Structures are given as structure tokens and as C-alpha cells.
């Protein structure tokens, strides 16, 4: 089948597992055979809209999150916002997670809101590959507001409504330069508590080298500002302008 059927099937499987249902349990809940549900999830057969609606209802996931597929031509879409930095439908985000001692890559996808003035955002948090973002650790959706010097994104976890994410970034001085900002929300394992960390956002994938790693990790200047002001302050370090 086509890419859209594969996309929808993978979303069904992802949300089913997130709710803790086995394929046997869930097939009974939607009155389908195990074989049919397996074919839906593998994209082997096209799912009808009424069945998809029932799946959405049983899983308590908004229907739009099963069908927000973007075809490969989305790179050629016109500018989504008057701010020159957001000329593309994708942005690439990096942060360092001290719990796993490694840099985490995430993908941001932008699309025009139904009202024609807002910008909707999908955050694929923790992807192994930018080419396969749907296989992410967490999926957030929300809205972006961009101004001349700063951009705000408010996002909700599609599995757990209690988890919200906020991104506040300084718009870069140059269009090709990455942006830097603050990623905050609720942390997961091993603690469930408010967290905030530094993030780098770029219009194109960055080379994942030591220079980028040193940029996303807190450095001595960050610690100095934290102690001095008793708050986390994110500046534009010189190392951010990666070539």
C-alpha cells in the first residue's frame, strides 16, 4: 500500500501500545479480527474512515493525529510565517540529556492552522533518524507564535495530557545560523518534575560533532549566570554559529 496507509497504520500501533493494549485485546475492542488489525497497522490494507474514527474514540486520541501525514513535497511549501527564519516546514532540534549521557535529536514540523493565521507545530521528540520521525520517543502537538526577535511554542503530549512542553527561542541574527532557546516542561523517568534545558534549533540538520555537543550542554558561563541570578539564562554563545 501507499505511504499514507503505512503512516496511519504506524500511528495506530504506536497509540495502541502506549495504552498498553495487546493486538488481541484491541482487535476485540474495535470488533475486528487480529489479522485485520495487524494488516491495518502494517499498512497492508486501507482503513475506512468509520473504523479509524472508532479506533480514535477507543484510544481517546484526536482523529487528526492519525492523518496528519505530510507528503515528501512539503519542503517546497511557501513561507508559513512573516518571520524570515521560518521559511521551511521543518526544523531540527538538539538537546543534551544527562540522564542518558547523550545528545537527543528531535524534529519540528510546521503547518498552517485552519484559521489561516496560526501555525500548528508537531514535535517528534527523540528520533533515531530525521528520515523516520514517527518512530519517536514522544509526540507533542501545539501552536507557535513568532515575533521579530523571539519565538514561543506551547505543546501537549498526545499520549499523556498532563505533559506539556514549552519552547522559547531567540531568533537567529542570520537565516542560516541555528537558534538557541529554552526547552521546558515535565521530565519523565527517573523523576516526574518540572525541568528546563538548553536547545538548539536549525533550519537544516547540523553536523553532530563535539562543537554542537558543547553548545547544547550547559557550560561554565551558564552555571555562572545560574548562580549569580538564580535563574537559567540562555544567551547566544559564539560557538552557536556553526558552519
C-alpha positions as CSV (number, residue, x, y, z in Angstrom):
1,X,0.0,0.0,0.0
2,X,1.0,3.7,-0.1
3,X,2.9,5.8,2.3
4,X,-0.3,7.3,3.8
5,X,-1.6,3.8,4.8
6,X,1.8,3.0,6.3
7,X,1.7,6.2,8.2
8,X,-1.8,5.7,9.6
9,X,-1.0,2.1,10.5
10,X,2.1,3.0,12.4
11,X,0.2,5.7,14.3
12,X,-2.5,3.1,15.3
13,X,0.2,0.7,16.5
14,X,2.0,3.4,18.4
15,X,-1.0,4.7,20.3
16,X,-2.3,1.1,20.9
17,X,1.0,0.2,22.6
18,X,1.0,3.5,24.5
19,X,-2.3,2.5,26.1
20,X,-1.0,-0.9,27.0
21,X,-3.3,-3.0,24.8
22,X,-2.1,-6.2,23.1
23,X,-3.2,-6.7,19.5
24,X,-5.6,-9.4,20.7
25,X,-7.2,-7.1,23.3
26,X,-7.5,-4.1,21.0
27,X,-8.9,-6.1,18.0
28,X,-11.7,-7.3,20.2
29,X,-12.4,-3.7,21.5
30,X,-12.9,-2.5,17.9
31,X,-14.7,-5.6,16.7
32,X,-12.1,-6.6,14.2
33,X,-10.1,-9.8,13.8
34,X,-6.5,-9.9,15.0
35,X,-5.4,-10.5,11.4
36,X,-7.3,-7.4,10.1
37,X,-5.9,-5.1,12.8
38,X,-2.4,-6.4,12.0
39,X,-2.9,-5.5,8.4
40,X,-4.1,-2.0,9.3
41,X,-1.0,-1.5,11.5
42,X,1.3,-2.7,8.8
43,X,-0.3,-0.6,6.1
44,X,-1.3,-3.8,4.1
45,X,-4.9,-2.7,3.7
46,X,-6.6,0.6,3.6
47,X,-8.6,1.5,6.7
48,X,-12.1,3.0,6.2
49,X,-12.9,6.3,8.0
50,X,-15.6,4.8,10.3
51,X,-13.1,2.2,11.6
52,X,-10.5,4.9,12.1
53,X,-13.0,7.0,14.0
54,X,-13.8,4.1,16.2
55,X,-10.1,3.5,16.9
56,X,-9.7,7.2,17.7
57,X,-12.6,7.0,20.1
58,X,-11.5,3.9,21.9
59,X,-7.9,5.1,22.3
60,X,-9.1,8.6,23.2
61,X,-6.7,10.2,20.7
62,X,-7.9,13.0,18.4
63,X,-8.6,11.8,14.9
64,X,-6.4,14.4,13.3
65,X,-3.3,12.8,14.9
66,X,-3.8,9.7,12.8
67,X,-4.0,11.5,9.5
68,X,-1.6,14.4,9.8
69,X,0.6,12.9,7.1
70,X,2.9,15.2,5.1
71,X,3.9,14.1,1.6
72,X,7.5,14.3,0.5
73,X,6.9,17.6,-1.3
74,X,6.4,19.6,1.9
75,X,9.9,21.1,1.6
76,X,8.6,23.3,-1.3
77,X,5.7,24.8,0.7
78,X,5.7,28.6,0.8
79,X,6.8,30.5,3.9
80,X,4.5,29.8,6.9
81,X,5.1,33.0,8.7
82,X,6.2,36.5,8.1
83,X,9.3,35.8,10.2
84,X,12.1,35.1,7.7
85,X,13.6,32.3,9.9
86,X,10.6,30.0,9.3
87,X,10.7,29.6,5.6
88,X,10.6,25.8,5.8
89,X,8.1,23.3,7.1
90,X,10.8,21.5,9.1
91,X,13.2,22.5,11.8
92,X,15.8,20.3,13.6
93,X,16.3,20.4,17.3
94,X,19.1,19.2,19.5
95,X,19.5,19.0,23.3
96,X,21.6,17.1,25.8
97,X,20.0,14.6,28.2
98,X,22.2,14.0,31.2
99,X,20.1,11.0,32.3
100,X,21.3,9.0,29.3
101,X,24.5,11.0,28.7
102,X,23.9,11.7,25.1
103,X,22.6,14.3,22.7
104,X,19.0,13.9,21.7
105,X,17.7,14.9,18.2
106,X,14.1,15.9,17.6
107,X,12.1,17.1,14.6
108,X,9.7,20.1,14.5
109,X,7.1,20.2,11.7
110,X,5.1,23.3,11.0
111,X,1.8,23.7,9.1
112,X,-0.7,26.5,8.7
113,X,-3.6,26.4,11.1
114,X,-7.2,26.1,10.0
115,X,-7.9,29.8,10.7
116,X,-5.1,30.8,8.3
117,X,-3.2,32.9,10.8
118,X,-1.9,30.5,13.4
119,X,1.0,28.0,12.9
120,X,0.5,24.4,14.2
121,X,3.5,22.5,15.4
122,X,4.2,18.8,15.7
123,X,7.3,17.9,17.8
124,X,8.8,14.5,17.3
125,X,10.9,14.3,20.5
126,X,13.8,11.8,20.5
127,X,14.1,10.4,17.0
128,X,16.8,7.9,15.9
129,X,16.6,9.4,12.3
130,X,15.1,12.5,10.9
131,X,14.0,10.4,7.9
132,X,11.7,8.4,10.1
133,X,10.3,10.8,12.7
134,X,7.2,8.9,13.5
135,X,9.4,6.4,15.4
136,X,10.0,9.0,18.2
137,X,10.0,8.6,21.9
138,X,7.3,11.2,22.4
139,X,4.9,13.1,20.2
140,X,3.7,16.6,21.0
141,X,1.4,19.0,19.1
142,X,0.6,22.6,19.7
143,X,1.0,26.1,18.3
144,X,3.8,28.5,17.5
145,X,3.8,32.3,17.9
146,X,6.8,34.0,16.3
147,X,7.9,37.6,16.6
148,X,10.9,39.7,15.3
149,X,13.4,38.5,18.0
150,X,11.7,35.6,19.8
151,X,9.5,32.6,19.1
152,X,7.2,30.7,21.5
153,X,5.8,27.2,21.1
154,X,3.3,25.6,23.5
155,X,2.9,21.8,23.0
156,X,0.9,18.9,24.5
157,X,1.9,15.3,24.7
158,X,-0.5,13.3,22.6
159,X,-0.3,10.3,25.0
160,X,-0.4,12.0,28.4
161,X,-2.3,15.3,28.6
162,X,-0.5,16.1,31.9
163,X,2.8,16.5,30.0
164,X,3.2,19.9,28.3
165,X,6.3,21.3,26.6
166,X,7.3,24.9,26.2
167,X,10.0,26.2,23.8
168,X,11.2,29.7,23.9
169,X,13.9,30.6,21.4
170,X,15.8,33.6,20.4
171,X,15.5,34.1,16.6
172,X,19.0,34.0,15.0
173,X,20.6,37.1,13.6
174,X,21.4,35.3,10.4
175,X,18.9,33.0,8.5
176,X,21.5,30.2,8.2
177,X,22.6,30.3,11.8
178,X,20.9,28.0,14.3
179,X,18.7,29.4,17.0
180,X,19.1,28.8,20.7
181,X,16.4,28.6,23.3
182,X,14.9,27.0,26.4
183,X,13.0,23.7,26.4
184,X,10.9,23.3,29.5
185,X,8.2,21.1,30.8
186,X,7.7,17.9,32.8
187,X,10.5,15.4,32.9
188,X,9.9,11.7,32.7
189,X,11.8,8.7,34.3
190,X,13.5,8.7,36.7
191,X,11.7,11.8,38.0
192,X,8.4,13.4,37.3
193,X,9.1,17.1,37.9
194,X,9.5,20.4,36.1
195,X,12.7,20.7,34.1
196,X,14.4,23.2,31.8
197,X,17.3,22.7,29.4
198,X,19.2,24.4,26.6
199,X,18.2,23.5,23.0
200,X,19.5,24.4,19.5
201,X,17.1,24.6,16.6
202,X,18.2,24.8,13.0
203,X,16.6,25.0,9.6
204,X,18.8,22.2,8.4
205,X,20.4,19.2,10.0
206,X,23.6,20.0,11.8
207,X,26.8,18.0,11.9
208,X,26.7,16.1,15.2
209,X,30.2,16.8,16.4
210,X,31.9,18.0,19.6
211,X,31.2,21.6,18.7
212,X,27.5,21.0,18.6
213,X,27.7,18.9,21.8
214,X,29.5,21.6,23.7
215,X,26.8,24.1,22.5
216,X,23.8,22.1,23.8
217,X,25.5,21.2,27.1
218,X,25.5,23.7,30.0
219,X,28.9,25.3,30.2
220,X,30.7,27.4,32.9
221,X,29.1,30.6,31.7
222,X,25.6,29.0,32.1
223,X,26.5,27.9,35.6
224,X,27.9,31.3,36.4
225,X,24.6,33.0,35.3
226,X,22.6,30.4,37.2
227,X,24.4,31.1,40.5
228,X,24.5,34.9,40.0
229,X,20.9,35.5,39.0
230,X,19.3,32.3,40.5
231,X,17.7,31.7,37.1
232,X,18.6,29.9,33.9
233,X,19.6,32.4,31.3
234,X,20.2,31.3,27.7
235,X,22.5,33.6,25.6
236,X,23.9,33.3,22.1
237,X,27.3,31.9,22.5
238,X,29.9,32.3,19.7
239,X,30.1,28.6,19.3
240,X,26.4,28.5,18.2
241,X,27.2,29.9,14.8
242,X,28.2,26.6,13.4
243,X,29.4,26.4,9.8
